[in-house]
Amino acid sequence: MKPRRLNRRLVLETPQRVADGSGGFAVTWQPLGTLWAEITPRTGREAVREGAPVSETNYKIVVRGAPVGDPARPAPDQRLRDGTRSFHIQAVVETDFDARYLTCFATEEVAQ
């Protein structure tokens, strides 16, 4: 197995629904903790979201393993944040048989 370079400090966040006072809700992000990660860009494309063009880039993000149910284990629909950048997690898989590392497949969208 190749050695990992977990050299990026990311904040793991989970969405929280908060009442907006008008019968609806807004989504806020609650930090769960900090993870060290190795980030590798994969593919990118231009997309249209709500009528506006965005740059969408996919990433493979490797973090240390954590057991299922542990709050330090990333899950789909959560995000990893690096300052103002956020990586929305679509899927999480165990990288090796011993589950020492997890691979998160994530997307970053940037308005153009």
N, C-alpha and C positions, 0 to 999 in steps of 0.2 A: 504494500500500500504506500502510495506516495506521501511524503510528509506534508502536513497542512500548515499554512501560514495564516493563523488567526490573528490578523493585525488590524482589524477594524472594530471599533467599539460601537455597538448598535444598541438602541433601546427597543425592547419588545413591548408592543402596545396592543391592547384589545379594545374593540369598540364597545361603547356604553350608550344605551338609548336614554335620553333625558327629555322629559316633557317640555314642550315649547310654550305651554300656557294657552294654546289655541286648539287643543284636542289632538295635536300631532306630536311629533317628537323630532329631536335633533340628535345627531350622532357626535359624541365626543370620544376622545381616545385616552384611555387610562394606562399609564405605564405599569408594567409588570416586573421589570428588571433590566439589567444590562447583560448583553452577550457579546463575546468576542467572535468575530466571523472572518471568513475568507470570501470575498465577493468576486465573481467572475461574470463579465457580461456575456450574453448569448446572442440574441437577435434583436433587431429593432425595426420599427415601421412607423409610418405616419397614419394616424387614425382620426376620426371625427367623433367628438363627444359633445353632446348637447349643442350641435351646430358649430362647434369651434374645433380647429385642428389641434391635435396634441401629438407629441413625440412619445411613443410607447417603446420601452426597452425591457427585455426579459433578462433576468439574472439568475444565476445559480449561487446560492448563499449557503456555505457550510458552517455549522456551529457545533459545539460539543453536544454529545448525546444527553438526553434526559428521559426518564421513564414516562410512559403514557400516563396522563393525568397530573404530572408535575407542572406547576405554573411556569417553570422555566423552559418547558418544551413548546416551541412555536407550533401554531395550528393554522389551518386555512382560515381566511377572513381576518386574521390578525395582520399587523404590519411591523416592520423593522424600520426604525428611524435613525438617520445619521444627520444630525443638525436639522436643516430645512428639507432634506431629501427623505422621502418615505418609499419603502418597498412593500407592496401589498402581496401577501403570501397567498398563492393559489394551492400549493400542495407541499407536503412534507414527507420525506422517505428516509429510512435508515440507510446510511451510506455503506456500512459494512455489516458483516454477520454479527459482530459483537456489539453493534449499536453504539460505538464510541463517538460517532459523528452523525449528524442529521443534515440532509440536504433540503433546503427550502427553495422551491421554484417560485420566484416573485417577479412582479412587474412594477416598473416606475413610470409614471406618466408626467410629462412636463408640457404645460401649455405653450403654444408657439405664438 
